[in-house]
Amino acid sequence: MQWKLFATLAETADSEVTVAADEAMSLREALDALLAAEPALGNQLLAESGELREHIRLLHEGEDPFVAGEGWETTVGPGDELAAFPPVSGG
């Protein structure tokens, strides 16, 4: 599966990270796979409790799974595209 990273996340890792996935998994498993491939992203994405930081947004196939889907239980397929966005400001 393909993760697209933006802003400070793309500065820590590449803007696109491919994570090996032979079968479908949950969104949380997909995030864990990203962190296994790019451990430096851990502090930026997760709070000390292990939960996603409040200001981080994740998208699955262009949709917010916490608004339009099943949250962490959203099924992610091997060919799916995921994205992670930290807060962005500017003008």
C-alpha positions in Angstrom: 0.0 0.0 0.0 1.1 3.5 -0.6 1.3 6.2 2.1 1.5 9.9 1.0 3.0 12.2 3.6 2.8 15.9 3.7 4.5 18.9 5.3 6.7 18.0 8.3 6.0 14.3 7.8 7.4 14.4 4.3 10.5 16.1 5.7 11.0 13.3 8.2 10.4 10.5 5.7 9.9 10.5 1.9 6.7 12.1 0.6 5.6 8.6 -0.6 6.3 5.4 1.4 5.3 2.0 0.1 4.4 -0.5 2.7 4.3 -4.2 1.8 0.9 -5.7 2.3 -0.2 -9.1 1.0 -3.7 -8.9 2.3 -6.2 -6.5 3.7 -5.7 -5.1 7.2 -7.2 -2.5 9.5 -6.2 1.2 9.3 -4.4 0.8 12.6 -2.4 -2.1 11.3 -1.6 0.0 8.2 -0.4 2.8 10.4 1.7 0.4 12.4 3.2 -0.9 9.2 4.1 2.6 8.2 5.8 3.2 11.6 7.7 0.0 11.3 9.0 1.2 7.9 9.6 4.8 9.1 10.1 4.7 12.9 11.1 8.4 13.0 7.4 9.3 12.3 6.3 7.8 15.6 6.5 11.0 17.7 4.9 13.1 15.0 1.9 10.8 14.5 1.3 9.3 17.9 0.9 10.7 21.4 2.6 9.1 24.4 -0.6 7.1 25.0 -0.2 5.5 21.5 -3.2 7.2 20.1 -3.1 9.3 17.0 -2.3 13.0 17.8 -5.4 15.2 17.7 -4.1 17.4 15.0 -3.1 14.6 12.5 -5.5 13.7 9.8 -5.5 10.4 8.0 -7.2 9.7 4.6 -8.0 6.4 3.0 -8.7 6.6 -0.7 -9.3 10.3 -0.2 -11.9 9.9 2.6 -11.5 10.6 6.3 -12.2 7.1 7.9 -13.0 8.7 11.2 -15.8 10.8 9.6 -17.0 8.7 6.6 -15.9 5.2 7.7 -15.2 2.8 10.5 -12.2 4.7 12.1 -9.4 2.3 13.0 -11.4 -0.7 11.8 -11.5 0.6 8.2 -10.3 -2.2 5.9 -7.3 -1.2 3.9 -6.3 -3.2 0.8 -2.8 -3.9 -0.5 -3.3 -1.4 -3.5 -5.0 1.3 -1.5 -3.7 4.9 -1.0 -3.4 6.4 2.4 -2.4 9.9 3.4 -1.2 11.6 6.6 -1.5 15.4 7.2 -0.1 17.4 10.0 -1.4 20.9 10.6 -0.4 23.2 7.8 -0.4 27.0 7.9 0.8 29.8 5.7 -0.5 32.3 3.3 
